Amino acid sequence: MTNLTSEDLEERVNSIAFRHFGIAIGFWTIFIGSFGNMLTILTYVANKKLRTSFNAFLLNLAVIDFYTSTCMIPFNVAGYIQMEWPFGNDSFTARLQAFNYFCCGYTSVVFLVAITANRFIGAIFPGKYKIWFCKERMIWILIVCNICAPAFLLPFLVGTHSTCHAPLYGLTGYNTKQFLCTFICLPPNTGWDPYMQFTRVLFQFVPLIGMILMYAVIFTFVHKRRNKLTNKMGTMNNATIKGKEGRSIVGKPALNKTKSQRSIQAKRRSKEDSRMLVISVVICVAFMITFLPSVIVNLLPNRREIDVRWHMAASNMSWFNSSLNPIIYVVLNRRFRREYWRIIQIAIGRVREKFVHDSSSTIPTPSSIPRNSSAGNVSESLRVANKI
């Protein structure tokens, strides 16, 4: 601390005070994110009706958020509380934590883009939806989505530079100013800093623009299709009324019934598509709100001169995202909401049953007490006395 300048000392004091904000968000994410995403995973596994291609993307997103909430955020919170990395600031585990931190965030972005593309194809090319998202292709799509970000970020895990901090000379590690495992050494006049900016643009800025454009096209197309469907149903109703008045369609009740059934099915399909579209839009908007500060702060030209508290706040907001999706499912999806409640009721029932069983096993029941037990004890005492 004696080697710190007055500005460095003030910056450290501010970051020490501000870290309590991150600790609060971290504990929220650990409990709500772990519990909520676990319920999402169990819901997908337990209910066969929810095993659709769209929900498969939601499942993988829940797995990433569950891993983040249970295996990553606790160590981040520990680093905030202790103001040092629990396993040593120079440990390789700090580099591994930074690698996992960015992998989880960027992989979530990839799945959000996949969800948006899923809704885009379902809305614009409904006839090709089952072809694009059949079981065989879904396996490959999910594999690519999961390995894309780690493949681009792997150089930061294994890369070193002689000007970086000894003994590991790593590009990532525990940042003592932000109390977080992140980039700590990107030497100028090398390719590492441009490559870091490239990965941020590729996994943060480009997906943001792509999702906005795709949803703009989807909403425009859906609005036109809905108007067309409304006009078509109005024309059919007018034709039915005229037919009844002029009796020009007598003898064709089956045809009218078929058209009516088709219109009802189309309306139900449109309603279900709209529900999934709303869920995907809300998920992406929530992600943008929580990750946009990080994008802005880290892509600014003078990012190294920005107050460290802005960097910490941007990171803390990205933690918060891991707990939002289960809340969105509960609010917007009736099936998920019912399945969540059913799983919670089953868990409560089993705990209550186990508690009652354990309690009943420790308390003797009348049937377990032998009859004439007092008389048996008296006779046993007399037998012992005679022997003496």
TIFIRO-80349 format. One record per residue: x, y, z of N, C-alpha, C in turn; chain. Coordinates in steps of 0.02 Angstrom, whole numbers. Each point is the difference from the previous one (the first is absolute). Example, Ala and Ser with C-alpha at 12.3 -4.5 7.8 and 13.67 -1.06 7.14 Angstrom:
<pts>
       nX       nY       nZ      caX      caY      caZ       cX       cY       cZ   chain
      660     -284      390      -45       59        0       45       60        0       A
      -18       53      -36       42       59        3      -39       55       37       A
</pts>
This chain:
<pts>
       nX       nY       nZ      caX      caY      caZ       cX       cY       cZ   chain
       41      -60        0      -41       60        0       43       63        0       A
       63       -5       26       43       60        3       21       22      -70       A
        0      -46      -49       21       18      -68      -56       31      -40       A
      -60        4       27      -57       27      -36        1       76        3       A
      -19       31      -57       -8       72       -2      -66       18       33       A
      -11       65        9      -63       22       32      -60      -17      -44       A
        9        5      -67      -55      -18      -45      -15      -75        3       A
       53      -41        1      -10      -72        5      -32      -19       66       A
       20       34       53      -28      -14       65      -74       18        2       A
      -18       57      -29      -70       21       -2      -42      -49      -42       A
       30      -22      -55      -36      -48      -43      -12      -65       36       A
       49      -22       38       -8      -64       36      -51        7       56       A
        0       57       34      -49       11       53      -71       -1      -29       A
       -9       32      -58      -66        1      -33      -21      -70      -22       A
       47      -38      -27      -18      -68      -22      -15      -45       59       A
       34        9       56      -14      -40       59      -70       13       26       A
      -21       64       -1      -68       16       22      -52      -24      -49       A
       16        5      -65      -50      -17      -51      -10      -76       -6       A
       47      -40       22       -5      -72       -9      -60      -30       36       A
      -28       35       51      -59      -26       35      -60       -6      -47       A
       -3       44      -51      -53       -6      -50        6      -66      -38       A
       61      -18      -18       11      -63      -35      -13      -60       45       A
       17        6       64      -13      -56       46      -74      -13        7       A
      -41       53        3      -73       -7        5      -28      -33      -62       A
       21       23      -59      -23      -31      -63       24      -71       -4       A
       61      -13       23       27      -68       -3      -41      -49       42       A
      -18       19       61      -41      -45       42      -69      -10      -30       A
      -30       53      -28      -65       -8      -34        6      -50      -57       A
       52        6      -41        8      -44      -57       13      -72       22       A
       39       -8       52       15      -68       24      -64      -37       20       A
      -43       32       38      -60      -34       26      -56       -2      -53       A
      -18       56      -28      -55        2      -49       20      -34      -65       A
       61       14      -23       22      -30      -63        7      -75        5       A
       29      -25       55        8      -72        7      -67      -35        5       A
      -44       25       43      -65      -31       11      -44        4      -63       A
       -4       60      -30      -42        9      -58       22      -39      -60       A
       64        0      -15       25      -37      -59       -3      -75       12       A
        7      -23       62       -8      -71       15      -72      -21      -14       A
      -49       43       19      -70      -15      -15      -12       -3      -75       A
       31       45      -38       -7       -1      -73       26      -65      -30       A
       57      -23       23       29      -63      -25      -46      -58       17       A
      -23       -4       62      -45      -54       21      -66        2      -38       A
      -24       60      -14      -63        7      -37        7      -28      -70       A
       55       14      -34       10      -26      -67        7      -76        0       A
       33      -27       50       10      -72        5      -65      -36       17       A
      -40       29       44      -60      -34       26      -59        4      -48       A
       -6       53      -38      -59       10      -42       19      -11      -74       A
      -26      -53      -30       16      -16      -69      -29       51      -49       A
      -56       32       19      -32       49      -44       43       62       -9       A
       46       11       46       43       59       -4       65      -13      -38       A
       10      -61      -23       62      -18      -35       -5       19      -74       A
        1       64      -13       -1       27      -68       69       29      -17       A
       10       14      -63       64       29      -21       11       68       33       A
      -52       40        4        5       65       32       20       -7       74       A
      -34      -46       35       15      -10       71       68      -33       10       A
       26      -35      -51       67      -29        6       52       55        6       A
      -10       55      -35       46       57        8       -8       31       69       A
      -62        3       25      -10       26       67       33      -45       52       A
       -2      -66      -12       32      -47       46       75       12        3       A
       33        6      -57       72       12        0       17       67       31       A
      -42       50      -10       11       64       32       -7       -7       76       A
      -47      -41       23       -9      -12       72       60      -37       29       A
       28      -47      -38       59      -38       24       59       48        9       A
       10       45      -48       54       49        6      -10       45       60       A
      -62       25        9      -14       44       57        6      -37       66       A
      -20      -64        1        7      -40       61       74      -10       17       A
       41      -14      -50       71       -7       12       31       65       24       A
      -22       56      -30       25       65       21      -19       15       72       A
      -62      -15       18      -25       17       67       30      -44       54       A
       16      -63      -15       23      -46       51       76       -8        2       A
       33        8      -57       72      -15       -3       44       60      -13       A
      -28       55      -22       41       58      -16      -11       59       46       A
      -63       21        7      -16       58       41       23       -8       73       A
       -6      -61       30       25       -6       69       74       19        7       A
       42      -18      -49       70       18        3       10       75      -12       A
      -41       29      -44        3       72       -9      -17       38       64       A
      -52      -24       34      -20       31       63       55       -9       53       A
       31      -59        1       55      -11       47       58       48      -14       A
       14       12      -64       53       48      -18      -18       70       21       A
      -64       17       -4      -22       66       22        6        7       76       A
      -20      -52       36        1        3       73       72        2       27       A
       43      -45      -26       69       -4       25       46       52      -32       A
      -24       29      -57       41       49      -38       64      -32      -26       A
       -3      -65      -11       54      -37      -32      -29      -66      -23       A
       34      -31      -48      -24      -64      -26       11      -54       52       A
      -52      -41       16        6      -49       55       58      -48       -7       A
       22      -14      -62       53      -49      -11       68       33      -16       A
        3       65       11       62       36      -14       -6       40      -65       A
       19       63        3       -7       43      -59       41      -23      -59       A
       54      -36       12       43      -24      -55      -16      -72      -20       A
      -55      -27       25      -17      -69      -15      -30       -6      -70       A
       12      -59      -30      -29      -13      -66      -76       -3        3       A
      -28      -14       59      -72       -3        7      -32       68      -13       A
       37       54       12      -27       67      -16       -8        8      -75       A
       47      -25      -38       -6        3      -73      -57      -45      -24       A
       -7      -58       31      -54      -45      -18      -69       31       16       A
       -4       35       56      -62       34       19      -18       54      -52       A
       49       38      -21      -12       52      -50      -23      -32      -66       A
       31      -55      -19      -20      -35      -61      -72      -25        5       A
      -18      -30       56      -69      -24        9      -49       58        2       A
       20       55       30      -43       59        6      -20       26      -69       A
       49        8      -44      -15       25      -67      -34      -53      -43       A
       18      -63       10      -32      -53      -39      -75       -4       14       A
      -18        3       63      -71       -3       18      -38       59      -28       A
       28       60        7      -35       59      -26       -8       -1      -75       A
       54      -18      -36       -4        1      -73      -41      -59      -26       A
        2      -57       34      -42      -56      -22      -74       16        9       A
      -16       36       53      -70       22        9      -21       44      -58       A
       45       44      -23      -17       42      -58      -12      -43      -62       A
       41      -50      -10       -9      -44      -58      -68      -34        2       A
      -21      -23       58      -65      -33        5      -57       50       -8       A
        9       62       21      -51       51      -12       -7       13      -75       A
       55        1      -36       -3        7      -72      -36      -60      -32       A
       15      -60       26      -33      -60      -25      -75        2       14       A
      -20       24       59      -71        7       16      -33       50      -48       A
       34       55      -14      -27       50      -46       -6      -29      -71       A
       51      -37      -21       -4      -32      -66      -55      -52       -3       A
      -11      -35       55      -55      -49        4      -67       34      -11       A
      -11       56       33      -63       37       -8       -4       32      -69       A
       57       21      -28        1       31      -66      -22      -50      -54       A
       29      -59        3      -19      -51      -50      -72      -23       11       A
      -20       -7       64      -69      -21       13      -51       50      -23       A
       17       64        1      -48       52      -21        3       13      -75       A
       60        4      -28        8       19      -71       -5      -61      -46       A
       30      -57       21        0      -61      -41      -30      -58       39       A
      -64        2       17      -29      -53       41        2      -69      -33       A
       -1       -2      -66        3      -65      -35       67      -34        6       A
       53       37       12       68      -28        6       22       -8       73       A
      -44       18       47       19       -1       70       20      -71       23       A
      -42      -49      -15       14      -69       22       61      -29      -35       A
       15       24      -60       58      -24      -35       64       27       32       A
       -1       64       16       60       32       29       12      -23       71       A
      -54      -12       38        7      -17       70      -25      -71       15       A
       17      -46      -45      -14      -71       14       50      -25       52       A
      -13      -61       25       41      -26       55       73       -6      -18       A
       15      -24      -61       70      -10      -20       37       67       -4       A
      -33       50      -30       33       65       -6        5       36       67       A
      -49      -10       43        1       32       65       61      -22       40       A
       20      -63       -6       58      -24       37       63       39      -22       A
        8        8      -66       59       36      -25       -4       74       17       A
      -60       29       -3       -8       71       17       19       12       72       A
      -22      -44       45       16        8       71       75       -9       13       A
       31      -47      -35       72      -10        9       39       62      -22       A
      -17       27      -58       34       59      -26      -10       60       47       A
      -61        8       25      -14       56       45       40       -5       65       A
       13      -61       23       36       -9       63       76        7       -7       A
       28      -16      -58       73        2       -8       25       62      -35       A
      -45       41      -26       20       58      -39       41       49       43       A
      -29       23       55       34       49       43       65      -27       30       A
        1      -62       29       63      -25       27       55       -5      -52       A
      -18      -15      -62       51       -6      -52       34       68      -13       A
      -40       54       -1       29       66      -12       37       27       61       A
      -19      -22       60       30       27       61       58      -42       26       A
       11      -59      -29       54      -44       24       69       33       -3       A
       16       41      -52       66       32        0       14       43       62       A
      -52       30       29       11       40       61       17      -43       60       A
      -22      -63        0       16      -45       55       72      -25       -3       A
       23      -17      -60       67      -30       -7       52       52      -20       A
      -22       59      -21       48       50      -24       39       33       56       A
       61       18      -13       44       35       48       39       55      -36       A
       29       44       40       44       52      -28       53       17       52       A
       60       13      -24       57       10       46       -8       63       42       A
      -40       48      -23       -8       62       39      -55       -5       53       A
      -35      -56        2      -54       -9       48       28      -21       68       A
      -44       -3       48       21      -12       70       26      -71        9       A
       59       -6       32       29      -65       15      -39      -31       59       A
        0      -66        9       41      -49      -37      -36      -31      -60       A
      -65       13       -9      -37      -34      -53        0       40      -65       A
       12       66        4        0       44      -58      -65       -5      -40       A
      -54       -9       36      -65      -10      -33      -33       65      -20       A
      -44       -7      -51      -38       58      -24      -61       13       44       A
      -23      -51       33      -58        7       45       21      -22       70       A
      -40       20       48       14      -18       69      -44       42       47       A
       22        7       62      -39       37       49       20       73       -2       A
      -50       43      -16       11       72       -3       -9       29       70       A
       54       24       30       -3       24       69      -38       65        7       A
      -12       36      -55      -39       61        3      -75      -14       -3       A
      -19      -49      -40      -71      -17       -7      -21      -58       43       A
       49      -33       33      -13      -58       42      -35      -56      -40       A
       23       -9      -62      -34      -47      -46       52      -31      -46       A
      -13      -62      -20       43      -33      -48      -21       21      -70       A
       46       35      -35      -15       27      -66       66       13      -36       A
       -1       41      -51       62       18      -35       42       45       45       A
       64      -17        6       45       39       42       62       23      -38       A
       13      -30      -58       61       17      -36      -12       -9      -75       A
       -9       56      -35       -6        0      -73       51       50      -25       A
       62      -21      -10       54       46      -16      -14       39      -65       A
       17       64       -1       -8       39      -62       48      -24      -54       A
      -16       18      -61       41      -18      -58        5      -76       -9       A
      -49      -36       26       -6      -72      -13      -70      -14      -27       A
      -12      -60      -19      -65      -17      -29      -53      -18       52       A
       19       -1       64      -47      -23       51      -57       48       13       A
       15       65        4      -53       49       13      -49        4      -59       A
       23        3      -63      -48       -1      -56      -41      -65       -2       A
       31      -55       19      -38      -63       -1      -53       -1       55       A
       16       30       58      -50        5       53      -59       43      -23       A
       15       56      -33      -53       43      -26      -41      -37      -54       A
       35      -40      -39      -35      -39      -52      -50      -49       31       A
       21      -34       52      -46      -48       32      -59       36       33       A
       12       58       29      -56       38       30      -49       23      -53       A
       26       24      -55      -45       21      -55      -38      -60      -29       A
       36      -56       -8      -30      -59      -30      -55      -30       44       A
       12       -2       65      -48      -34       45      -45       48       39       A
        8       65       -9      -43       47       36      -33       50      -46       A
       39       35      -41      -28       53      -41      -37      -27      -61       A
       32      -45      -37      -31      -28      -60      -65      -38       16       A
       -1      -44       51      -64      -32       17      -54       49       19       A
       18       54       34      -49       51       19      -34       30      -61       A
       40       20      -49      -28       28      -62      -40      -53      -38       A
       27      -61       -3      -35      -53      -37      -68      -17       30       A
       -4       -3       66      -64      -16       33      -51       56      -10       A
       24       62        3      -46       57      -11      -29       -3      -70       A
       42      -12      -50      -23       -3      -69      -49      -58      -11       A
       16      -59       27      -44      -58      -10      -67       10       33       A
       -1       28       60      -64       11       34      -40       55      -34       A
       34       50      -30      -36       51      -38      -36      -31      -60       A
       35      -45      -35      -30      -34      -57      -57      -46       23       A
       10      -35       55      -52      -45       26      -63       38       17       A
        6       55       36      -59       37       21      -36       31      -59       A
       38       23      -49      -31       27      -61      -39      -54      -37       A
       30      -59       -7      -32      -55      -36      -61      -25       39       A
        6       -7       65      -55      -25       41      -59       49       -1       A
       16       65        1      -54       50       -3      -38       -5      -66       A
       36       -7      -56      -34       -6      -65      -40      -64       -4       A
       28      -55       26      -36      -64       -3      -62        1       43       A
        5       33       58      -59        4       44      -56       41      -31       A
       18       55      -34      -50       40      -35      -32      -39      -56       A
       41      -39      -35      -26      -41      -55      -47      -53       26       A
       17      -32       56      -42      -51       30      -65       30       25       A
        3       59       29      -61       33       24      -46       17      -58       A
       28       26      -55      -41       15      -58      -31      -62      -31       A
       38      -55        0      -25      -63      -28      -57      -27       42       A
        7        2       67      -54      -24       43      -61       44       -5       A
        9       67      -10      -57       44      -10      -36      -15      -64       A
       38      -16      -54      -31      -19      -64      -40      -64        6       A
       28      -50       37      -35      -64       10      -64       10       40       A
        2       43       51      -60       13       39      -54       34      -41       A
       20       47      -43      -48       34      -43      -31      -49      -50       A
       42      -45      -27      -26      -50      -47      -48      -47       34       A
       14      -18       63      -45      -44       37      -67       33       12       A
        1       65       18      -62       36       13      -41        6      -64       A
       33       16      -56      -37        5      -63      -27      -68      -21       A
       38      -52       14      -23      -67      -18      -62      -19       39       A
       -1       18       63      -58      -16       41      -62       40      -22       A
       12       63      -21      -56       41      -22      -26      -22      -68       A
       45      -13      -47      -22      -19      -67       -4      -75      -11       A
       19      -39       51       -1      -73       -3       38      -25      -62       A
       58       30      -12       39      -19      -58       52      -53       16       A
       10      -16       66       51      -50       18      -32      -59       35       A
      -64      -11      -10      -33      -57       30       27      -63      -32       A
       11      -50       42       27      -63      -24       75       -4        5       A
       35       53       28       72        0        8       21       14       72       A
      -33      -31       49       19       14       69       69      -28       17       A
       18      -57      -30       65      -30       15       57       45      -23       A
       -9       32      -59       51       45      -26        9       61       44       A
      -58       27       23        3       58       45       33      -18       66       A
      -15      -60       25       29      -23       64       75       -8       -6       A
       22      -27      -58       72       -9      -10       36       67       -2       A
      -29       48      -35       30       67       -3        3       31       69       A
      -53       -9       38       -2       27       68       53      -32       44       A
        9      -65       -5       51      -35       39       70       24      -19       A
       10        9      -65       66       23      -23       15       70       27       A
      -50       42       -1       10       68       25       15        0       75       A
      -34      -45       37       12       -6       72       70      -25       13       A
       21      -52      -38       68      -26        8       53       52      -17       A
      -14       38      -54       48       52      -19        5       54       54       A
      -57       16       30       -1       50       54       38      -25       60       A
       -9      -65       18       37      -28       57       74       -2      -14       A
       19      -19      -61       71       -3      -18       31       70        3       A
      -38       48      -25       25       69        2        8       25       71       A
      -46      -20       44        4       20       70       60      -31       34       A
       13      -64      -14       57      -35       30       66       30      -26       A
        2       15      -66       60       31      -27       12       69       31       A
      -54       37       11        6       66       30       26       -5       72       A
      -23      -52       36       23       -9       69       75      -15        2       A
       23      -46      -43       71      -16       -2       40       61      -23       A
      -27       39      -46       34       59      -23        9       51       56       A
      -53        9       40        3       47       55       53      -23       51       A
        1      -65       16       49      -26       48       71       12      -25       A
       12      -17      -64       67        9      -28       21       73       -1       A
      -48       45      -15       16       71       -1       17       25       70       A
      -39      -19       49       12       22       69       67      -26       25       A
       16      -64      -16       65      -28       21       57       40      -31       A
       -5       15      -65       53       37      -33        5       72       25       A
      -57       31       12        2       69       27       32        1       69       A
      -18      -48       42       30       -4       67       75      -11       -5       A
       21      -41      -47       71      -12       -9       35       63      -24       A
      -32       36      -47       30       61      -25        8       52       55       A
      -51        7       42        2       49       53       56      -15       50       A
        9      -64       16       50      -19       50       71       -3      -29       A
        7      -13      -65       66       -6      -29       22       62      -40       A
      -49       44      -16       18       59      -39       50       45       36       A
       -5       11       66       52       40       34       70      -27       -9       A
        7      -66        1       66      -30       -9       25       12      -71       A
      -46       -5      -49       20       12      -70       25       72       -8       A
      -38       48       28       17       71       -9       67       16       36       A
        6      -23       62       59       17       40       64      -29      -32       A
       -4      -61      -25       61      -33      -24       16       15      -73       A
      -45       33      -36       14       17      -70       17       74       -9       A
       -3       39       53       18       71       -4       75        8       -9       A
       22       48      -39       72       10      -11       38       15       64       A
      -31       37       46       33       18       63      -20      -44       58       A
      -13      -65      -14      -25      -46       51       49       -8       58       A
       65        8      -13       49       -8       54       -1       58       49       A
      -27       57      -22       -2       59       43      -67        6       38       A
      -48      -42      -15      -65        4       32        6      -23       73       A
      -40       31       43       -1      -19       71      -13      -75        7       A
       39      -32       42       -4      -72        9      -69      -22       23       A
      -37       44       33      -66      -17       24      -49      -12      -58       A
       11       34      -56      -42      -13      -59       13      -69      -27       A
       62      -22        0       17      -67      -23      -31      -52       48       A
        3       13       64      -28      -46       49      -76       -4       -7       A
      -32       58       -9      -74        1       -7      -21      -37      -63       A
       37        8      -55      -17      -35      -62        6      -76        9       A
       52      -22       35        8      -72       13      -56      -25       45       A
      -17       38       52      -52      -21       46      -68       -6      -35       A
      -15       45      -46      -63       -4      -37       -3      -63      -43       A
       57      -21      -27        1      -61      -39      -12      -62       44       A
       21        2       63      -15      -55       46      -75       -7        9       A
      -33       56        6      -72        2       14      -41      -37      -52       A
       26       -4      -62      -38      -32      -54      -13      -73       12       A
       44      -35       36       -7      -72       11      -62      -17       41       A
      -30       48       34      -59      -14       41      -64       26      -31       A
        3       32      -58      -59       32      -28      -45      -47      -40       A
       31      -46      -37      -39      -42      -46      -54      -42       34       A
       14      -33       57      -54      -37       33      -58       44       21       A
       14       62       20      -53       47       18      -42       16      -61       A
       33        9      -58      -36       14      -62      -45      -59      -19       A
       24      -61        8      -40      -59      -17      -62       -4       45       A
        9       15       64      -56       -3       47      -54       51      -19       A
       21       59      -19      -47       53      -14      -35      -10      -67       A
       36      -23      -51      -27       -1      -68      -22      -68      -26       A
       22      -54       31      -16      -66      -27      -40      -40       52       A
      -63      -13      -17      -44      -35       47       22      -72       11       A
       25      -33      -52       22      -69        8       59       -5       47       A
       49       43       -9       57        0       45      -22       17       71       A
      -45       47        6      -23       19       67      -34      -58       36       A
      -43      -36      -36      -33      -58       30       50      -55       18       A
       47      -12      -44       50      -53       12       46       18       58       A
       19       63        5       39       23       57      -36      -15       65       A
      -64       19        2      -39       -9       62       -9      -74       16       A
       -8      -41      -52       -9      -72       11       64      -30       29       A
       58       19      -26       63      -26       24       12       22       73       A
      -16       63       15        8       25       68      -46      -37       48       A
      -63      -13      -21      -46      -37       43       24      -71       12       A
       27      -33      -51       27      -68        8       58        1       49       A
       45       48       -7       58        5       46      -23       12       72       A
      -48       45        9      -25       14       67      -34      -62       29       A
      -39      -36      -41      -33      -60       23       48      -54       22       A
       54       -8      -37       50      -51       18       37       19       64       A
       16       64        7       33       21       62      -46       -9       59       A
      -63       17       -8      -48       -7       54      -10      -74       17       A
       -4      -42      -51       -9      -72       12       60      -30       37       A
       60       22      -20       60      -25       34        2       23       72       A
      -19       63       12        0       27       68      -50      -37       44       A
      -60      -13      -27      -51      -35       38       22      -72       15       A
       33      -31      -50       23      -69        8       54       -4       54       A
       48       48       -2       53        0       50      -28       13       70       A
      -49       44        5      -30       16       64      -38      -60       28       A
      -37      -34      -43      -39      -58       23       43      -58       20       A
       59       -6      -30       45      -56       16       33       10       69       A
        7       62       23       31       12       65      -49       -1       58       A
      -65       11      -14      -51        0       52      -32      -69        4       A
        3      -36       56      -30      -67        4      -76        4       -4       A
      -28      -45      -39      -73       -4       -7      -26      -53       49       A
      -65        3       16      -29      -49       46       10      -72      -23       A
       -1      -11      -66        8      -69      -24       71      -26       10       A
       49       48        4       70      -22        9       17      -16       72       A
      -44       19       49       13      -14       71      -31      -67       18       A
       39      -48       26      -28      -66       17      -50        4       57       A
      -50      -42       -4      -51       -1       53       30      -28       65       A
      -28       25       57       22      -21       67       75       11       10       A
       23       54      -28       72       13        6       20       13       72       A
      -45       33       39       16       14       70        2      -65       41       A
      -46      -46      -12        0      -64       35       63      -40      -16       A
       21        3      -64       61      -36      -18       60       28       35       A
        2       65        8       57       30       35        1      -20       74       A
      -60       -5       34       -4      -20       70       24      -71       10       A
      -23      -45      -45       20      -70        7       74       -9      -11       A
       28       39      -47       72       -4      -12       39       24       61       A
      -25       51       34       34       24       60       -1      -52       56       A
      -57      -36       10       -5      -52       52       48      -58      -16       A
        6      -16      -65       44      -55      -19       72       17       17       A
       20       61      -13       69       21       16       12        0       76       A
      -52       22       39        6        2       74        8      -70       29       A
      -36      -50      -25        6      -69       25       69      -28      -11       A
       30       18      -58       67      -25      -14       50       28       49       A
      -10       62       20       46       30       48       -7      -33       69       A
</pts>
